[in-house]
Amino acid sequence: MKSLSLILLLLTNIACSETKSVYLCDSEGGKKYHFEKTCRGLSNCQHKIIETTLDKAKSQGKTRCGWEK
């Protein structure tokens, strides 16, 4: 029973990471994704801040913001 619970937990975490929302500065030079729209790393964004999925951000070569925990 414990192994079934662990498998379900793992599958839930995988599913959530695929659809987790992240934020990007919509500029050519933007290289990072942010979990919070109010992240300190987005404070200098001179363009529109857009919401996307974590998977899409990673597929675009974006990496996690250094200010994120």
WOCORMO-V56805 format. One record per residue. OMEGA is omega in degrees with one decimal (none if undefined). Layout:
omega
OMEGA
OMEGA
//
This chain:
omega
179.4
-178.6
177.2
178.2
179.1
178.5
179.1
177.8
178.7
179.6
177.2
179.1
178.1
-179.4
-179.6
-178.5
179.3
-175.2
-179.5
179.4
173.5
-176.7
-179.6
168.4
-174.3
177.4
179.9
-176.3
-178.4
-176.5
-172.1
169.5
-174.4
179.3
179.9
178.5
-179.4
-178.6
179.1
-179.6
178.2
-173.9
179.7
-178.1
179.5
-179.8
178.8
173.4
-177.1
177.5
178.3
177.3
178.5
180.0
178.9
179.6
179.5
179.7
176.9
179.1
179.8
176.6
-175.8
178.1
179.5
178.3
-179.4
179.4
none
//
